Amino acid sequence: MSEHAIEFLRGWIGEKVHCQPSAIKIEKQAETLARECAAKAAEAGIPLEDIQEEVGDIQELIASRLEEAAEADQSHQPAGKAAE
């Protein structure tokens, strides 16, 4: 994958991928974000195939980043808040 495609994907994920509170919301958000990412990549002249060649399914990648963000968010909450 080109360096331009890698930088695009890193920047886009950093800007768009944030904590989601439940697995169902994570999957829906990942699907929406994957479509948006593909559209923005195309606008930037980056074929989706270039990104997928390097990282595989971008929806799965985004979902894993959302899960990581949710886990990190829960670990930073006080014990009483995490249980809510």
N, C-alpha and C positions, 0 to 999 in steps of 0.2 A: 504494500500500500504506500502511496506517496506520502511524504512528510506533510504536505498540505492537507491531505485527507485526515491524517492522524491528529494534527493540530486542530482542525475543524471539529472533529468528534470530541476531543478532550474539552475544548472550549464550550461546545454546545451542551455536553453532559453537565459540566460544572455550572452552567447557567440555568439549566432547565430541570435537573433531577434533584428533587427535594423529598424530605421525609413524608411518607404516607402511613396512616395509622393502622391499616388492615391489609391482609393478603389480597382480598377482593379488589380493594382500591388500588393496590400496587399493580395488579395485572391489568386493570382498565387503564391506569395512568401510563403504564409501560407501552401498551398498545397505541394509545393516543400520541405519546411522545415519539415512538418509533416512526409513526407516519409523518409527524411534524419534522423530525430529524431528516428523514429521507427527502422530504420536499425542500428543506433548507439546503441540504447537501446538493441537490440538483440545481437549485438557484445559484449556488457557489461554483457550479461546474464540476462537482465531484460525483461520479457515478456511485450509486448505492453498492454496486458490485465491488468497487474498490474497498469500501469500508467492510463489507461482509467477508471479503477475502482475508482480511486481517483479524477481525473479531468474531466472525460467525454471525449469528442472528442478533441484530441490534436490539430487538425487543427483549430477548433474554438478557442481554448485557444491561440494558436500562433497568429491567426488573431486579437484577441482582444489585445494582447500585441503589435502587430505591429501598430494597431490603436492608442493605448495609446502613443507609441513612436512618431508617426506622430503628434499627438495633442501636446505633450510636445515640440517637435521640433518647431512647428509653434508658440507656445506661447513664445519661446525664441528668435524668429527672430524679427528684427526691423519691425515696422508697414509696411513700404514700401516693404520689402522683402516678408512678409507673403502673400501679395496680388498677387504676381507674379505667 
